[in-house]
Amino acid sequence: MTIDEKLMMGILNRERQALSDLYDRYHRILWHIARQADSDSSVCEQLVAQVFHTVWNEPRNFMQNRKLLAQLIDCCHSHSAKSTIKICS
């Protein structure tokens, strides 16, 4: 079992430490992805927080056969697109 799989199993079992460890592992990468979508630091913080909130609330969606990082990046892009739509509306 990979580190990512162990962390996701922990999150599935509602272990907050697993979410914290996942955050520590990937938040910098997601921050850079968010920064490409918006240069506002507060918006980037919100996007990254939304990704990890989604992981916590929907862990099974992140336990597919794809690499976890790819799924996290897709989630960040998805939240970014939704934020852009809300700002433009």
N, C-alpha and C positions, 0 to 999 in steps of 0.2 A: 504494500500500500504506500502511495506517495505521500509527501507532506501535505499537499493540497487535499488529497482524499481524506487524510486524517483530520485536517482542519474542518472540512465540510461535514464530516461525520460528527465532529464535536458541535458544530453549529446546528446540525439537525437535532442533536440531543440537548440543544439550548444551553450550551456551555459558553458563557460570555468570554472566557479566556481564549477560546478558539477564534471568536470574531476579532478580538483584540490582536491576536497573532496574525490573522489573515490581513488585517488592516496594516500592521507593521510590515508585512511582507510586500504589499502591493500599493499602498497609498501614494507613494512617490510617482510610480508609473501612471496611475490614474490621474494624479494632479497634472502631469505633463499633457495627458490627453485632454483633460478639461481646459487646460490653459490654451490649447490650440483652438478650442471652440470659443473661448471668451477670456479676455485679458484681465477681467475684474477678479481680484483675489477672492472676494466674498462669494461670487458666483461659482468659482472653482471649488471652494470649500463646500458649498451646497451640493454641487454635482457629485463630488467624491462621497459626501455623507449619504446622499441618496442611493448611490451604488451599494454601500455597505448596509444601509437600511433595507434595501431590496434583498440582499443576500440573507440577512437575518430573518426577514419575513417570508421569503420564498426559497429556502435552501435547496429544495429538490430541483428547481429550475437550473441550478448551477452544478448539478451532479450528473451531467450528461457525459458522453464519450469524447467531447471536445476538451481541449486544454482549458483549465479554469481561467487563466489570464485572458485568453481570447474571449471568453464569456463575460468577464468583468469589463473588458474594453468595449464590447458590444453594448453592454448595459450602460456604460458611461456615455457612449455615443447616443443611445436611445434617450437617456435623460437629458442630454444636451439638446437634442432636436426638440424635445417637448418643451424645454425652457425657452428655446428660441421662438417657438410657436406662441407660447404664453406672452412673451415680451412683445411680439409683433401684433398680437390680437388687440 
